[in-house]
């Protein structure tokens, strides 16, 4: 999608051209902001639809280095932001509605304003797919999760459920058997979208039980601030019942927040930005980091690492361009 209107059509003249704009304020965006700010590039960070990214929906984070007792997800991302602001990073609430990467400097539509920038770091992340249940959002971080590697440890010895029928669900269910006493994989159909090798591997795991032709109608119990059961319904019989479980993990995928770059940057079949040499897009001066281009690891520490790489590449790019 291209945004071809001239800045002068908006009555905007004598604009300051930014050295770097960072889209997103999760671990990748904050780390990129910290590094570019320390390089005196005066980055502008546009926080996006979900300020703080996936960590803002997480409670205790125990696998981020440097916190032996763990740290709350929102506290971790807030500390990252304060650290970047200390060195001069400029944060603004909102999101980029349109982007034109066909001209230099690049132009970003931000509200009624057109922002010009010499470089762009896309750290807009990926949003987890949710079921849209009445109590789902209230129990995120209290037994409802979209990240097995983040939260599986908290349910050691418990019986838990995984929702989905693709490779993501199979991977989540298999990983969670390291901790759970039993994993029930719930799928709305009898047939699965997962690859044969993944499905066979999951079926062979003695800790995994399959429950097909079944949908989740709600998750309980908000009053106790923890997951105690799932309200299920069999699509063939119409029968509904409460299924005891200590956690519900969503294995139905993520949606990369990269739609505004369709036709301008290369994406894979699911919309994730394709990068070369870790963070390079096909447009010189545009870099991508974090979950918007990482469909494999999706961890806070890997996002932070890629944010660092993008920032260092921006610094080198601007230096090579004489800025």
Backbone bond lengths (Angstrom), bond angles and torsions (degrees), N, CA, C in turn:
res aa  C-N    CA-C-N  psi(-1)  N-CA   C-N-CA  omega(-1)  CA-C   N-CA-C  phi
1 X - - - 1.470 - - 1.525 108.54 -
2 X 1.305 116.50 125.39 1.460 120.28 -177.73 1.520 110.96 -107.89
3 X 1.302 115.39 145.75 1.466 121.46 177.83 1.516 106.59 -116.46
4 X 1.328 117.18 101.52 1.464 120.79 -167.78 1.517 114.42 -100.69
5 X 1.339 117.01 -3.24 1.460 117.80 -177.68 1.530 110.88 -66.30
6 X 1.279 116.07 141.01 1.460 120.67 178.00 1.519 110.00 -73.64
7 X 1.318 116.63 149.12 1.455 120.00 177.31 1.522 111.16 -63.07
8 X 1.323 116.20 -26.15 1.459 118.20 -177.94 1.517 111.62 -72.32
9 X 1.354 117.10 -24.09 1.458 119.56 177.17 1.524 110.61 -66.34
10 X 1.313 116.51 -19.13 1.459 121.15 178.95 1.531 111.13 -95.91
11 X 1.301 116.35 3.84 1.459 119.35 -179.49 1.510 113.40 74.97
12 X 1.338 116.02 18.94 1.450 120.26 -177.53 1.519 108.92 -103.12
13 X 1.304 117.04 116.90 1.468 121.08 179.29 1.516 109.18 -130.13
14 X 1.335 114.81 166.31 1.465 120.87 177.69 1.524 111.86 51.80
15 X 1.323 114.82 40.49 1.462 118.98 -178.82 1.515 110.45 -74.95
16 X 1.314 115.92 146.61 1.448 120.62 170.95 1.523 108.42 -76.84
17 X 1.311 116.45 131.90 1.460 120.39 176.43 1.525 108.26 -90.08
18 X 1.299 116.09 123.48 1.468 121.20 179.80 1.525 110.16 -74.95
19 X 1.317 116.05 146.78 1.455 120.21 172.11 1.519 110.55 -71.89
20 X 1.325 116.33 -40.26 1.462 119.99 -177.85 1.525 109.82 -153.36
21 X 1.320 115.23 136.16 1.460 121.92 170.13 1.523 107.28 -116.12
22 X 1.317 115.90 136.60 1.459 122.27 179.11 1.521 108.44 -114.32
23 X 1.306 116.70 121.68 1.457 121.61 178.50 1.524 109.00 -96.43
24 X 1.343 116.17 110.41 1.461 119.90 178.61 1.504 112.25 119.57
25 X 1.333 115.93 146.25 1.465 120.48 -175.27 1.522 111.79 -134.14
26 X 1.338 115.87 37.67 1.451 120.33 169.76 1.515 109.43 -91.32
27 X 1.330 116.70 -158.94 1.467 119.96 -178.43 1.520 112.14 -60.33
28 X 1.327 117.34 -39.93 1.470 119.96 -179.69 1.529 110.81 -66.67
29 X 1.325 116.66 -47.92 1.455 120.72 -178.10 1.516 112.73 -64.07
30 X 1.332 116.88 -44.72 1.468 120.19 179.85 1.529 111.25 -63.53
31 X 1.325 117.00 -41.26 1.470 119.88 -179.69 1.518 110.40 -66.72
32 X 1.328 116.90 -42.15 1.472 119.68 176.19 1.516 110.61 -61.16
33 X 1.343 116.25 -38.57 1.468 120.40 178.52 1.517 111.12 -64.47
34 X 1.324 116.67 -42.46 1.465 120.73 -179.84 1.529 110.97 -60.84
35 X 1.321 116.59 -47.83 1.464 120.27 -176.17 1.524 111.80 -69.67
36 X 1.313 117.76 -41.73 1.470 118.89 179.71 1.519 111.49 -71.59
37 X 1.332 117.19 -31.99 1.462 120.00 177.15 1.520 110.54 -67.92
38 X 1.327 117.26 -41.67 1.467 120.59 179.02 1.526 111.03 -67.26
39 X 1.338 116.63 -22.30 1.467 120.45 176.20 1.522 111.15 -86.91
40 X 1.330 116.10 7.68 1.465 122.86 177.49 1.529 112.58 63.92
41 X 1.342 116.78 34.23 1.463 120.77 179.17 1.526 111.99 -93.74
42 X 1.324 116.91 -3.20 1.471 122.49 176.64 1.537 112.18 51.62
43 X 1.323 116.84 61.11 1.466 120.04 -176.03 1.523 112.48 -68.40
44 X 1.324 115.01 146.61 1.460 122.40 169.42 1.519 107.35 -104.01
45 X 1.329 116.48 123.43 1.459 121.97 178.63 1.524 108.77 -106.87
46 X 1.323 116.13 119.43 1.458 121.15 175.34 1.519 106.99 -98.16
47 X 1.333 116.34 118.02 1.462 120.79 -163.68 1.520 114.84 -69.48
48 X 1.329 118.91 -26.91 1.449 120.10 175.51 1.515 113.91 87.80
49 X 1.342 115.39 -175.84 1.459 122.25 -176.29 1.521 112.30 -67.88
50 X 1.340 116.67 -33.79 1.463 121.38 -175.87 1.524 108.94 -123.93
51 X 1.346 118.43 79.73 1.463 120.09 179.27 1.527 111.47 -53.58
52 X 1.314 115.46 131.07 1.460 119.20 -178.61 1.512 113.78 92.05
53 X 1.318 116.96 -14.29 1.460 119.93 177.90 1.516 113.86 66.07
54 X 1.336 116.03 -156.49 1.464 121.80 -175.65 1.529 112.29 -62.32
55 X 1.339 117.24 -30.08 1.470 119.11 -178.66 1.525 112.32 -66.33
56 X 1.323 116.83 -23.77 1.462 119.04 179.18 1.529 111.19 -68.66
57 X 1.344 117.27 -13.86 1.461 122.19 178.35 1.521 111.90 -102.98
58 X 1.329 116.07 5.58 1.462 121.27 -176.25 1.519 110.06 -105.87
59 X 1.324 115.81 147.07 1.466 119.31 176.23 1.529 108.77 -89.33
60 X 1.315 118.32 -100.80 1.459 120.48 -175.29 1.526 111.21 -84.02
61 X 1.338 115.77 127.53 1.462 122.10 175.67 1.524 107.39 -107.00
62 X 1.323 117.09 116.29 1.461 120.94 -176.04 1.534 113.22 -110.38
63 X 1.340 116.81 -3.83 1.465 118.50 -174.92 1.521 113.36 -115.00
64 X 1.344 117.24 19.36 1.464 119.60 173.95 1.521 107.34 -97.02
65 X 1.333 118.13 122.89 1.468 120.90 -175.08 1.525 112.62 -56.38
66 X 1.336 114.08 142.47 1.456 120.35 174.75 1.513 114.65 100.77
67 X 1.348 117.09 -3.03 1.464 120.36 -179.63 1.524 108.74 -127.42
68 X 1.352 116.74 82.98 1.468 120.34 -174.22 1.527 114.23 -60.91
69 X 1.317 117.01 -25.66 1.461 120.38 178.47 1.522 111.95 -99.02
70 X 1.346 116.88 4.07 1.456 120.77 -176.41 1.517 111.39 83.36
71 X 1.321 116.41 170.67 1.460 121.94 179.23 1.523 108.12 -152.75
72 X 1.312 116.62 146.84 1.457 120.69 177.40 1.531 109.85 -66.73
73 X 1.332 116.42 138.43 1.456 120.63 -178.18 1.515 114.11 -54.23
74 X 1.349 119.10 -51.71 1.466 120.02 179.02 1.527 112.91 -59.46
75 X 1.339 116.66 -35.24 1.465 119.95 178.76 1.524 110.90 -67.56
76 X 1.328 117.02 -39.02 1.459 120.73 179.86 1.526 111.29 -62.46
77 X 1.335 117.67 -47.65 1.465 119.12 -178.21 1.525 110.97 -70.47
78 X 1.335 117.81 -31.76 1.463 119.91 177.22 1.530 110.44 -67.27
79 X 1.325 117.03 -38.70 1.467 120.40 176.48 1.526 110.95 -63.42
80 X 1.335 116.09 -39.07 1.464 119.85 177.63 1.521 110.70 -62.33
81 X 1.311 115.58 -43.02 1.464 119.60 179.44 1.527 110.81 -62.67
82 X 1.320 117.90 -46.67 1.468 121.20 -179.74 1.526 110.53 -59.96
83 X 1.326 116.08 -38.27 1.461 119.80 -179.67 1.527 110.85 -65.41
84 X 1.337 116.66 -42.14 1.467 119.94 178.43 1.527 111.20 -67.77
85 X 1.335 116.82 -40.21 1.471 120.67 179.10 1.516 111.32 -64.02
86 X 1.309 116.35 -33.45 1.470 120.39 179.09 1.523 111.22 -57.41
87 X 1.335 117.14 -31.72 1.465 121.10 -178.73 1.530 112.19 -98.22
88 X 1.326 117.37 7.58 1.454 119.71 171.37 1.515 116.68 107.42
89 X 1.326 118.44 8.91 1.464 119.62 177.09 1.530 109.40 -67.13
90 X 1.320 115.82 137.66 1.466 122.92 -177.73 1.534 108.47 -104.93
91 X 1.339 117.21 118.02 1.464 122.01 -178.14 1.523 110.61 -104.71
92 X 1.327 115.24 137.61 1.469 119.81 176.82 1.518 109.48 -136.71
93 X 1.335 115.39 133.84 1.457 121.39 178.25 1.526 110.04 -72.68
94 X 1.327 116.12 147.19 1.444 121.51 177.60 1.514 110.76 125.73
95 X 1.335 116.03 -172.53 1.449 119.92 -179.77 1.526 110.17 -142.96
96 X 1.306 115.40 158.90 1.464 121.55 177.97 1.519 108.07 -82.59
97 X 1.333 116.31 121.41 1.468 120.70 -177.98 1.522 111.99 -84.69
98 X 1.354 116.24 -36.11 1.458 120.96 -179.14 1.526 108.70 -143.96
99 X 1.316 115.33 156.64 1.462 120.29 178.30 1.518 109.81 -142.28
100 X 1.314 116.11 139.00 1.456 121.71 175.35 1.521 107.97 -119.17
101 X 1.322 115.74 106.68 1.459 121.23 -178.91 1.516 111.90 -100.35
102 X 1.349 115.94 9.73 1.470 120.24 -177.11 1.521 112.70 -86.87
103 X 1.314 117.79 -9.24 1.471 121.05 -178.75 1.521 109.69 -128.82
104 X 1.302 115.09 163.45 1.470 120.52 176.15 1.515 109.07 -124.16
105 X 1.312 118.15 132.27 1.460 125.21 -3.09 1.529 111.97 -67.16
106 X 1.335 116.49 161.31 1.453 120.91 177.12 1.525 109.56 -66.20
107 X 1.336 116.14 150.90 1.463 120.41 179.33 1.526 110.14 -119.65
108 X 1.323 114.93 130.83 1.458 122.08 179.72 1.519 109.11 -120.06
109 X 1.312 116.43 132.66 1.462 121.79 177.83 1.521 108.58 -91.43
110 X 1.341 114.93 113.56 1.459 121.76 -175.82 1.525 107.97 -126.44
111 X 1.336 115.39 98.46 1.454 118.68 -172.69 1.520 109.54 63.84
112 X 1.329 117.63 -127.98 1.465 122.03 176.92 1.520 112.00 -93.16
113 X 1.308 115.60 5.95 1.464 121.38 -175.33 1.519 110.95 -105.29
114 X 1.314 116.35 146.56 1.461 122.49 172.03 1.522 107.28 -108.62
115 X 1.303 116.27 119.13 1.463 121.83 -179.96 1.519 108.42 -101.06
116 X 1.326 116.07 129.60 1.460 121.46 175.83 1.523 109.75 -104.03
117 X 1.320 115.80 138.71 1.458 119.57 -178.79 1.525 110.77 -147.59
118 X 1.345 115.29 144.18 1.457 120.64 179.12 1.526 111.58 -75.33
119 X 1.328 116.14 -31.78 1.470 120.56 178.44 1.521 109.18 -137.07
120 X 1.321 115.06 160.16 1.463 121.43 -179.10 1.521 109.35 -138.61
121 X 1.325 115.65 130.67 1.465 121.30 172.59 1.525 107.71 -111.43
122 X 1.318 115.93 117.46 1.464 120.81 179.82 1.522 108.22 -94.62
123 X 1.319 115.51 110.26 1.464 122.31 179.82 1.531 108.57 -129.35
124 X 1.335 114.38 41.11 1.469 120.56 -171.12 1.516 114.30 -80.36
125 X 1.333 117.51 -3.94 1.446 120.82 170.46 1.514 114.96 73.77
126 X 1.318 114.84 -168.80 1.460 123.07 177.18 1.514 107.69 -138.22
127 X 1.300 116.51 136.54 1.460 121.54 -178.67 1.525 109.76 -95.08
128 X 1.318 116.03 132.00 1.470 120.29 178.31 1.522 110.09 -64.99
129 X 1.309 115.18 144.03 1.465 119.69 172.75 1.522 108.21 -80.57
130 X 1.321 115.69 129.45 1.464 120.82 178.74 1.521 109.57 -113.50
131 X 1.314 116.08 165.56 1.463 120.58 -178.26 1.519 112.55 -83.59
132 X 1.340 117.16 -20.00 1.458 120.50 -178.71 1.515 113.47 80.09
133 X 1.326 117.22 27.93 1.462 121.45 179.94 1.526 110.95 -76.86
134 X 1.306 116.12 157.49 1.460 121.07 -175.74 1.530 111.92 -58.96
135 X 1.333 117.17 -43.35 1.469 120.60 -174.43 1.532 113.27 -101.24
136 X 1.311 116.86 3.05 1.460 120.74 -172.40 1.528 113.17 -59.41
137 X 1.332 117.05 -54.21 1.462 120.65 -175.40 1.524 112.06 -63.28
138 X 1.335 116.87 -34.66 1.467 120.40 -178.92 1.523 111.97 -67.33
139 X 1.332 117.39 -22.42 1.463 120.42 -176.60 1.527 113.17 -106.56
140 X 1.339 117.12 7.16 1.460 119.03 173.38 1.526 108.69 -64.32
141 X 1.316 115.39 127.92 1.462 119.96 -175.71 1.517 113.04 87.69
142 X 1.325 117.12 -4.00 1.465 122.03 178.49 1.528 110.21 -126.46
143 X 1.334 115.39 32.64 1.461 120.09 179.93 1.509 113.29 121.95
144 X 1.328 117.41 -15.59 1.467 121.71 173.12 1.525 107.31 -103.13
145 X 1.329 116.07 126.35 1.468 119.64 -174.69 1.520 110.22 -148.66
146 X 1.332 115.10 154.50 1.468 121.08 173.33 1.522 110.79 -115.17
147 X 1.335 117.01 13.89 1.466 120.48 -176.07 1.526 110.55 -140.58
148 X 1.333 115.92 100.86 1.460 120.39 -178.98 1.524 111.96 -65.24
149 X 1.342 117.11 -41.39 1.460 119.57 -178.51 1.525 111.91 -67.68
150 X 1.343 116.63 -24.48 1.467 120.35 178.64 1.529 111.32 -78.78
151 X 1.326 116.78 -42.36 1.471 120.57 -165.63 1.514 115.50 -120.45
152 X 1.336 118.15 -4.67 1.451 120.12 -176.53 1.518 114.19 -58.60
153 X 1.324 116.81 -37.64 1.464 121.94 -176.68 1.524 112.52 -57.17
154 X 1.355 116.35 -32.04 1.459 120.27 -175.60 1.530 112.98 -69.56
155 X 1.334 116.67 -8.78 1.461 119.17 -175.69 1.526 111.74 -119.79
156 X 1.334 114.55 35.26 1.458 120.35 177.13 1.522 110.01 -60.69
157 X 1.327 116.09 130.19 1.449 121.50 178.22 1.513 114.88 77.68
158 X 1.327 117.54 5.01 1.471 121.64 -176.98 1.534 110.62 -101.41
159 X 1.334 115.23 163.96 1.460 121.52 172.48 1.523 108.48 -98.26
160 X 1.330 116.12 124.86 1.457 120.31 -173.73 1.524 110.15 -132.08
161 X 1.331 116.13 168.14 1.463 121.95 -179.22 1.519 109.89 -123.34
162 X 1.328 115.74 146.06 1.462 123.17 173.22 1.521 107.31 -121.60
163 X 1.334 116.24 134.11 1.454 121.32 -178.07 1.521 109.63 -106.74
164 X 1.337 117.13 129.52 1.451 120.33 176.19 1.513 112.67 141.73
165 X 1.336 116.44 170.36 1.448 120.24 -177.99 1.511 114.36 -138.94
166 X 1.333 116.79 8.81 1.458 120.96 179.68 1.515 112.19 -104.10
167 X 1.331 115.73 -171.25 1.461 120.44 179.98 1.526 112.14 -60.16
168 X 1.341 116.28 -36.50 1.468 119.40 179.88 1.523 110.95 -59.34
169 X 1.323 116.77 -44.83 1.463 120.89 -179.95 1.525 110.74 -64.68
170 X 1.334 117.15 -40.78 1.464 120.63 179.60 1.526 110.81 -64.02
171 X 1.319 116.18 -42.08 1.464 120.36 178.72 1.522 110.96 -64.01
172 X 1.343 116.59 -44.39 1.459 120.75 179.63 1.528 110.52 -61.44
173 X 1.338 116.48 -47.21 1.457 120.78 -177.50 1.529 111.05 -62.33
174 X 1.328 116.04 -44.53 1.467 120.13 -179.53 1.518 111.26 -63.94
175 X 1.328 116.79 -44.34 1.465 120.10 178.79 1.524 111.00 -61.35
176 X 1.319 117.48 -41.61 1.461 121.58 -174.89 1.529 113.05 -68.64
177 X 1.335 117.78 -18.49 1.470 118.76 176.96 1.525 111.76 -67.51
178 X 1.317 117.68 -13.00 1.471 120.12 174.45 1.525 111.22 -65.52
179 X 1.325 115.63 -25.06 1.465 120.53 -175.48 1.526 112.61 -115.92
180 X 1.304 117.06 -47.83 1.464 121.29 -172.77 1.525 111.61 -74.03
181 X 1.318 115.43 151.96 1.457 120.41 174.62 1.527 110.50 -77.26
182 X 1.341 115.81 -27.34 1.465 121.10 180.00 1.521 108.70 -156.02
183 X 1.332 116.02 137.69 1.462 121.40 176.97 1.527 108.15 -122.14
184 X 1.326 116.23 123.15 1.458 120.90 176.09 1.516 108.45 -103.44
185 X 1.328 116.32 120.05 1.452 121.49 -179.94 1.529 108.01 -95.62
186 X 1.335 115.59 115.85 1.467 122.31 -174.55 1.524 109.57 -105.48
187 X 1.352 115.11 127.14 1.469 120.14 -177.94 1.524 109.71 -137.21
188 X 1.303 116.19 141.51 1.462 121.58 -174.50 1.529 113.10 -74.19
189 X 1.309 117.61 -15.55 1.464 121.15 -180.00 1.519 110.78 -119.36
190 X 1.331 114.81 170.39 1.464 119.16 175.85 1.518 110.47 -84.95
191 X 1.338 116.34 -30.55 1.454 121.70 179.04 1.530 109.76 -93.94
192 X 1.337 115.91 151.92 1.462 121.17 -177.17 1.525 110.91 -114.10
193 X 1.334 115.45 148.85 1.458 121.31 176.38 1.524 111.98 -84.87
194 X 1.306 116.92 -11.18 1.462 121.88 -176.22 1.530 110.80 -63.98
195 X 1.322 115.13 153.11 1.458 120.32 175.87 1.524 109.55 -65.71
196 X 1.330 116.54 154.16 1.464 120.60 -175.54 1.524 111.85 -59.51
197 X 1.334 116.68 -41.44 1.465 118.68 -178.19 1.523 111.92 -64.37
198 X 1.339 116.82 -39.45 1.464 120.32 178.71 1.526 110.63 -68.95
199 X 1.317 116.68 -41.20 1.464 120.53 -179.52 1.523 110.91 -65.68
200 X 1.326 116.73 -43.87 1.465 120.23 179.44 1.524 111.11 -63.04
201 X 1.308 116.61 -40.27 1.465 120.77 179.82 1.534 110.65 -64.37
202 X 1.332 115.55 -40.29 1.458 119.75 -179.61 1.531 111.09 -69.35
203 X 1.323 116.41 -42.49 1.472 120.05 179.09 1.524 111.80 -62.56
204 X 1.325 116.50 -30.18 1.460 120.50 -177.67 1.523 113.17 -78.76
205 X 1.334 117.06 -9.98 1.468 120.48 -178.46 1.529 109.29 -81.51
206 X 1.327 118.26 119.01 1.465 120.73 -175.91 1.529 114.24 -66.66
207 X 1.328 117.31 -16.24 1.468 120.08 -179.60 1.529 113.02 -86.57
208 X 1.340 117.09 -8.77 1.463 120.30 -174.99 1.530 110.81 -104.67
209 X 1.322 115.72 129.56 1.459 123.33 177.23 1.525 108.27 -116.17
210 X 1.336 118.18 138.32 1.460 122.53 -179.33 1.526 110.57 -100.28
211 X 1.311 115.16 135.56 1.465 122.01 175.91 1.525 106.84 -128.24
212 X 1.326 117.22 101.99 1.461 121.40 -173.28 1.527 111.96 -102.76
213 X 1.343 115.27 172.48 1.471 122.73 -178.49 1.528 111.43 53.57
214 X 1.313 115.63 34.28 1.461 120.91 -173.17 1.526 110.38 -133.50
215 X 1.326 116.89 138.35 1.463 121.95 176.82 1.524 109.77 -119.71
216 X 1.339 114.98 154.61 1.463 121.32 175.82 1.525 107.67 -92.32
217 X 1.326 116.65 123.77 1.466 120.92 179.19 1.513 112.48 -95.79
218 X 1.331 117.26 -25.39 1.468 120.88 175.58 1.512 108.81 -168.73
219 X 1.334 115.31 168.02 1.459 122.01 177.57 1.522 107.91 -125.49
220 X 1.334 116.24 137.42 1.458 123.38 -177.11 1.530 109.04 -117.25
221 X 1.340 122.26 146.32 1.436 125.86 21.09 1.522 106.78 -140.31
222 X 1.337 116.21 115.45 1.463 120.77 -178.38 1.521 111.08 -61.22
223 X 1.312 117.21 -36.67 1.460 121.16 -178.92 1.516 112.90 -59.98
224 X 1.321 116.95 -33.35 1.467 121.72 179.95 1.528 111.85 -92.65
225 X 1.323 116.51 -3.00 1.462 122.88 -179.26 1.527 112.06 55.98
226 X 1.339 115.52 37.05 1.450 121.36 175.72 1.524 108.83 -159.16
227 X 1.327 114.97 157.93 1.461 119.05 177.42 1.519 109.25 -80.38
228 X 1.325 115.39 125.62 1.466 120.54 177.24 1.525 111.74 -117.33
229 X 1.342 116.70 -25.51 1.463 120.30 -177.93 1.519 110.23 -165.36
230 X 1.322 115.67 162.08 1.460 122.65 172.92 1.524 107.72 -115.98
231 X 1.312 115.79 135.93 1.460 119.50 174.36 1.532 107.81 -88.50
232 X 1.320 115.69 114.10 1.451 121.91 -174.06 1.527 111.69 -111.11
233 X 1.335 114.07 158.26 1.469 119.59 174.55 1.523 109.12 -141.25
234 X 1.335 115.16 129.60 1.450 120.91 176.97 1.523 109.12 -81.39
235 X 1.322 116.66 125.04 1.457 120.98 -174.18 1.524 113.37 -71.89
236 X 1.313 117.86 -20.99 1.465 120.83 179.81 1.526 112.31 -87.52
237 X 1.320 116.30 -45.88 1.469 119.93 -177.44 1.517 113.39 -91.01
238 X 1.360 116.13 -21.75 1.456 120.25 -175.90 1.512 113.65 81.52
239 X 1.318 117.21 -1.56 1.470 121.89 -178.27 1.536 110.88 -67.57
240 X 1.338 116.21 137.41 1.468 122.18 175.54 1.519 109.25 -117.77
241 X 1.320 116.10 145.95 1.460 120.12 178.45 1.523 109.66 -160.53
242 X 1.323 115.91 162.09 1.459 122.32 176.75 1.523 108.61 -94.43
243 X 1.316 115.05 122.25 1.466 122.15 -175.93 1.527 109.07 -104.42
244 X 1.334 119.18 112.86 1.474 120.94 -177.53 1.535 111.94 -61.50
245 X 1.312 116.30 132.19 1.467 122.13 177.55 1.513 108.59 -161.13
246 X 1.331 116.17 149.55 1.461 121.03 179.24 1.516 112.86 -94.98
247 X 1.335 116.69 -11.98 1.463 120.17 -179.57 1.518 109.66 -160.19
248 X 1.334 115.08 154.60 1.464 121.97 174.44 1.518 107.96 -128.11
249 X 1.331 115.93 116.98 1.459 121.56 178.82 1.523 108.82 -105.58
250 X 1.340 115.39 130.34 1.457 120.86 179.21 1.520 109.47 -89.28
251 X 1.324 116.11 123.09 1.453 121.61 177.73 1.509 110.60 -118.11
252 X 1.328 116.53 41.78 1.466 121.41 -174.97 1.530 111.83 -109.75
253 X 1.338 115.62 15.85 1.458 120.01 170.71 1.519 115.16 92.86
254 X 1.318 114.66 179.65 1.460 124.23 179.79 1.528 109.54 -127.88
255 X 1.322 115.57 158.95 1.462 121.82 177.45 1.528 108.41 -115.00
256 X 1.337 118.51 109.34 1.462 119.79 179.30 1.528 111.02 -65.49
257 X 1.320 116.21 137.51 1.465 121.51 -178.12 1.529 109.93 -88.52
258 X 1.326 114.36 71.44 1.466 119.91 -175.03 1.522 112.50 -136.04
259 X 1.314 117.01 16.07 1.464 120.74 -173.12 1.529 112.48 -59.71
260 X 1.337 117.76 -35.64 1.466 119.30 -175.83 1.522 112.42 -68.92
261 X 1.327 117.50 -9.20 1.466 120.13 -179.51 1.525 112.59 -102.32
262 X 1.346 116.81 6.50 1.457 119.76 177.23 1.533 109.76 -58.57
263 X 1.321 116.09 131.55 1.458 120.87 -179.77 1.511 114.01 86.90
264 X 1.332 116.48 -10.95 1.468 120.24 179.45 1.524 112.26 -112.31
265 X 1.327 116.13 -35.80 1.458 121.77 178.37 1.519 108.89 -122.90
266 X 1.306 116.06 151.64 1.464 120.54 -179.71 1.526 110.05 -73.62
267 X 1.327 116.29 134.81 1.460 122.21 176.15 1.525 109.03 -128.26
268 X 1.339 115.89 159.75 1.462 118.75 174.76 1.528 109.35 -87.37
269 X 1.317 116.66 -173.07 1.466 121.01 -174.30 1.519 112.88 -61.93
270 X 1.333 117.48 -24.79 1.461 121.34 -178.42 1.523 113.55 -100.67
271 X 1.334 116.86 4.95 1.459 120.11 175.74 1.512 115.87 94.09
272 X 1.342 118.22 2.75 1.464 119.98 176.88 1.528 109.60 -74.67
273 X 1.328 116.82 140.42 1.458 120.32 178.16 1.524 110.13 -67.07
274 X 1.320 115.56 135.22 1.466 121.43 178.33 1.521 108.65 -92.62
275 X 1.314 116.54 127.12 1.467 121.10 -178.96 1.522 110.35 -123.47
276 X 1.323 114.89 155.01 1.454 122.96 174.33 1.518 108.32 -115.58
277 X 1.327 115.96 151.55 1.478 120.77 -178.57 1.531 109.89 48.48
278 X 1.298 116.10 45.35 1.462 125.72 175.13 1.522 114.82 80.01
279 X 1.343 119.11 -53.02 1.471 119.69 -170.34 1.525 114.57 -132.70
280 X 1.325 119.19 0.84 1.462 121.87 -177.05 1.528 110.51 -83.17
281 X 1.331 117.03 130.10 1.456 120.83 168.63 1.523 108.11 -93.21
282 X 1.332 116.82 -179.55 1.459 119.55 -178.85 1.530 112.66 -77.03
283 X 1.340 117.21 -9.70 1.460 121.46 178.42 1.529 108.68 -99.68
284 X 1.323 119.04 115.84 1.465 120.62 178.74 1.533 111.20 -56.10
285 X 1.312 115.59 131.83 1.460 120.30 -179.47 1.514 113.98 93.46
286 X 1.321 117.56 -5.65 1.465 122.03 176.93 1.524 108.51 -113.97
287 X 1.321 115.62 124.27 1.453 121.57 -176.52 1.533 109.06 -125.70
288 X 1.317 116.57 151.31 1.466 121.09 -179.66 1.518 109.01 -130.51
289 X 1.327 115.80 141.07 1.461 120.47 -177.91 1.523 109.79 -148.18
290 X 1.326 115.47 162.75 1.460 120.18 178.01 1.513 112.97 77.71
291 X 1.323 115.48 -158.99 1.460 120.80 -170.39 1.522 114.52 -67.64
292 X 1.319 118.91 -14.98 1.468 119.83 179.07 1.534 110.98 -69.76
293 X 1.348 116.00 -17.48 1.461 119.61 177.40 1.528 112.76 -129.73
294 X 1.316 116.80 0.18 1.469 120.88 -178.44 1.526 109.20 -115.18
295 X 1.303 116.93 100.42 1.458 120.60 -179.89 1.526 111.43 -96.82
296 X 1.322 116.90 -1.27 1.464 120.98 -174.24 1.526 113.48 -98.43
297 X 1.342 117.19 -52.15 1.463 120.15 -172.12 1.529 112.52 -94.32
298 X 1.326 116.87 -52.43 1.468 123.10 175.92 1.537 112.46 51.62
299 X 1.319 117.17 45.43 1.451 122.40 177.71 1.524 110.33 -111.97
300 X 1.318 116.13 154.47 1.464 120.75 179.69 1.522 110.83 -59.09
301 X 1.317 116.92 -41.85 1.461 120.18 -175.41 1.523 111.64 -72.22
302 X 1.343 118.25 -36.03 1.462 119.62 177.80 1.526 110.71 -72.31
303 X 1.331 116.67 -34.17 1.471 119.84 175.97 1.520 110.34 -64.59
304 X 1.339 115.85 -44.15 1.465 119.54 178.31 1.523 110.67 -61.36
305 X 1.326 116.82 -41.90 1.461 120.38 179.37 1.518 112.24 -61.88
306 X 1.330 116.92 -42.72 1.462 119.00 -179.99 1.526 111.17 -70.68
307 X 1.345 117.33 -30.67 1.467 120.39 174.21 1.513 111.25 -63.18
308 X 1.331 115.99 -39.18 1.473 120.96 175.67 1.525 110.38 -62.11
309 X 1.332 116.74 -45.81 1.469 120.52 -179.00 1.526 111.05 -61.81
310 X 1.330 116.44 -43.75 1.469 119.50 179.87 1.524 110.83 -61.59
311 X 1.332 116.61 -41.81 1.464 120.36 -179.92 1.522 111.68 -63.43
312 X 1.325 116.73 -42.77 1.462 119.97 179.74 1.529 111.26 -65.12
313 X 1.337 116.29 -36.56 1.466 119.59 177.96 1.528 111.53 -69.28
314 X 1.335 116.77 -35.59 1.469 120.56 175.90 1.525 109.83 -62.34
315 X 1.311 116.04 -45.55 1.466 120.11 -179.93 1.532 110.87 -59.19
316 X 1.334 116.56 -44.57 1.471 120.45 179.56 1.528 110.93 -66.77
317 X 1.348 116.57 -41.32 1.462 120.72 -179.54 1.527 110.94 -60.82
318 X 1.324 117.41 -46.40 1.452 121.27 -178.82 1.532 111.36 -66.21
319 X 1.305 115.42 -37.63 1.470 119.85 177.86 1.536 109.93 -63.56
320 X 1.340 115.65 -43.52 1.460 119.66 179.57 1.536 111.60 -65.65
321 X 1.338 116.41 -27.82 1.462 121.41 179.67 1.535 113.29 -86.23
322 X 1.326 115.16 -0.38 1.466 119.53 178.09 1.520 114.28 84.97
323 X 1.339 116.99 17.95 1.460 120.04 178.05 1.513 111.21 -104.97
